[in-house]
Amino acid sequence: MKGQIMEWGILTIVGPILLAAAIAWAMLHNRRSRAEKELTEEATRIRREQEHRAAEERKG
């Protein structure tokens, strides 16, 4: 019984630490570089212009 209590005590301390470490790792490795953001923004702008032109052509 005493061994189980010790195991649960360790798990309640180590578990949240491992979870926090995993979340921190994911956040750090999920960031985009400035160049990637700019590329995405430019591609979005181009696509919206294309859609706008296509809509104008359908109207007129």
C-alpha positions as CSV (number, residue, x, y, z in Angstrom):
1,M,0.0,0.0,0.0
2,K,2.8,2.4,0.9
3,G,4.5,1.7,-2.4
4,Q,1.3,2.7,-4.3
5,I,1.1,6.0,-2.4
6,M,4.7,6.8,-3.3
7,E,4.1,5.9,-7.0
8,W,1.0,8.2,-7.1
9,G,3.0,11.0,-5.4
10,I,5.7,10.7,-8.0
11,L,3.2,10.7,-10.8
12,T,1.4,13.8,-9.5
13,I,4.7,15.7,-9.6
14,V,6.3,14.2,-12.7
15,G,3.1,14.1,-14.8
16,P,2.4,17.8,-14.9
17,I,6.1,18.6,-15.5
18,L,6.2,16.3,-18.5
19,L,2.9,17.7,-19.8
20,A,4.2,21.3,-19.5
21,A,7.4,20.3,-21.2
22,A,5.5,18.7,-24.1
23,I,3.3,21.7,-24.5
24,A,6.3,24.1,-24.4
25,W,8.1,21.9,-27.0
26,A,5.1,21.9,-29.3
27,M,4.7,25.7,-29.0
28,L,8.3,26.3,-29.8
29,H,8.4,24.0,-32.8
30,N,5.1,25.1,-34.2
31,R,6.1,28.8,-34.7
32,R,6.4,30.1,-38.2
33,S,9.3,32.2,-39.3
34,R,8.7,35.8,-40.5
35,A,9.5,34.7,-44.1
36,E,6.9,32.0,-44.0
37,K,4.2,34.4,-42.6
38,E,5.0,37.0,-45.4
39,L,4.9,34.3,-48.0
40,T,1.5,33.1,-46.8
41,E,0.2,36.7,-46.6
42,E,1.4,37.4,-50.2
43,A,-0.2,34.2,-51.5
44,T,-3.5,35.0,-49.8
45,R,-3.4,38.5,-51.3
46,I,-2.8,37.2,-54.8
47,R,-5.6,34.6,-54.4
48,R,-8.1,37.2,-53.2
49,E,-7.2,39.4,-56.2
50,Q,-7.8,36.5,-58.5
51,E,-11.1,35.7,-56.9
52,H,-12.2,39.3,-57.1
53,R,-11.3,39.5,-60.8
54,A,-13.2,36.3,-61.5
55,A,-16.2,37.6,-59.7
56,E,-16.1,40.9,-61.7
57,E,-15.8,38.9,-65.0
58,R,-18.9,36.9,-64.0
59,K,-20.9,40.1,-63.3
60,G,-19.9,41.9,-66.4
